[in-house]
Amino acid sequence: MKNLKKILFLATAFIAVKHLAQQTISEHPVAKATKKHYNALYVINESDENKIKAIIRNVGNALEDPRLKGKLEVELLAFGGGVEMFKKDNSYELALTALKDKGVVMVMCENTLKEKKIAKSELFDFVNYTPSANGEIILREYEGWAVVKP
């Protein structure tokens, strides 16, 4: 009988703790969009296919967030290995075009093109250019943009 009471007590305690933990998590307030406009700079400098797909997906998710919908300006910046994302000979054109159609500005670092000896004609026509990605990141940061590197 004592063992049964112990088991019932422990089971009740476990359920109570689990219930309280779930309540605490569900009561956490999420961020609210209190401004009329937000800016985000997504940065990629890797050629890994999974990372490229992830950043494209992340940008799309941010644009669809109901708190940010219609309030978010996004720039997608590539440098270093990230140049692979904007090359015409890859499979990202449809996904990037869909983002472009939602207002995302695609930007490529000209320093990377020089270093890798890549002509602008090898990249999608909708790509814009910046003299240096690092300069772009620094300037956008000081303009108040959120810098995201998934």
Solvent accessible surface area in square Angstrom, and as a share of the most:
residue,aa,sasa,rsa
1,M,168,0.75
2,K,161,0.68
3,N,105,0.54
4,L,95,0.48
5,K,127,0.54
6,K,126,0.54
7,I,109,0.55
8,L,106,0.53
9,F,142,0.59
10,L,115,0.57
11,A,46,0.36
12,T,89,0.52
13,A,38,0.30
14,F,135,0.56
15,I,114,0.58
16,A,48,0.37
17,V,97,0.56
18,K,106,0.45
19,H,101,0.45
20,L,106,0.53
21,A,49,0.38
22,Q,104,0.46
23,Q,77,0.34
24,T,97,0.56
25,I,132,0.67
26,S,91,0.59
27,E,125,0.56
28,H,130,0.58
29,P,97,0.61
30,V,101,0.58
31,A,78,0.61
32,K,151,0.64
33,A,28,0.22
34,T,121,0.70
35,K,129,0.55
36,K,187,0.79
37,H,96,0.43
38,Y,53,0.20
39,N,41,0.21
40,A,8,0.06
41,L,0,0.00
42,Y,14,0.06
43,V,6,0.03
44,I,9,0.05
45,N,49,0.25
46,E,61,0.27
47,S,60,0.39
48,D,66,0.34
49,E,92,0.41
50,N,114,0.58
51,K,89,0.38
52,I,1,0.01
53,K,93,0.39
54,A,23,0.18
55,I,3,0.01
56,I,17,0.09
57,R,137,0.50
58,N,44,0.22
59,V,0,0.00
60,G,16,0.15
61,N,89,0.46
62,A,18,0.14
63,L,21,0.10
64,E,83,0.37
65,D,28,0.14
66,P,119,0.75
67,R,102,0.37
68,L,40,0.20
69,K,115,0.49
70,G,86,0.82
71,K,61,0.26
72,L,28,0.14
73,E,71,0.32
74,V,3,0.02
75,E,5,0.02
76,L,0,0.00
77,L,0,0.00
78,A,0,0.00
79,F,35,0.14
80,G,22,0.21
81,G,20,0.19
82,G,0,0.00
83,V,1,0.00
84,E,64,0.29
85,M,0,0.00
86,F,0,0.00
87,K,35,0.15
88,K,98,0.42
89,D,125,0.65
90,N,39,0.20
91,S,95,0.62
92,Y,20,0.08
93,E,85,0.38
94,L,156,0.77
95,A,41,0.32
96,L,0,0.00
97,T,42,0.24
98,A,51,0.39
99,L,9,0.05
100,K,76,0.32
101,D,105,0.54
102,K,109,0.46
103,G,49,0.48
104,V,4,0.02
105,V,62,0.36
106,M,1,0.00
107,V,9,0.05
108,M,0,0.00
109,C,6,0.04
110,E,44,0.20
111,N,63,0.32
112,T,7,0.04
113,L,10,0.05
114,K,147,0.62
115,E,140,0.63
116,K,101,0.43
117,K,179,0.76
118,I,22,0.11
119,A,51,0.40
120,K,97,0.41
121,S,84,0.54
122,E,77,0.35
123,L,1,0.01
124,F,8,0.03
125,D,136,0.70
126,F,40,0.17
127,V,10,0.06
128,N,70,0.36
129,Y,66,0.25
130,T,9,0.05
131,P,100,0.63
132,S,30,0.20
133,A,1,0.01
134,N,94,0.48
135,G,26,0.25
136,E,25,0.11
137,I,36,0.18
138,I,100,0.51
139,L,114,0.57
140,R,59,0.22
141,E,96,0.43
142,Y,188,0.71
143,E,105,0.47
144,G,64,0.62
145,W,21,0.07
146,A,55,0.43
147,V,53,0.31
148,V,48,0.28
149,K,109,0.46
150,P,75,0.47
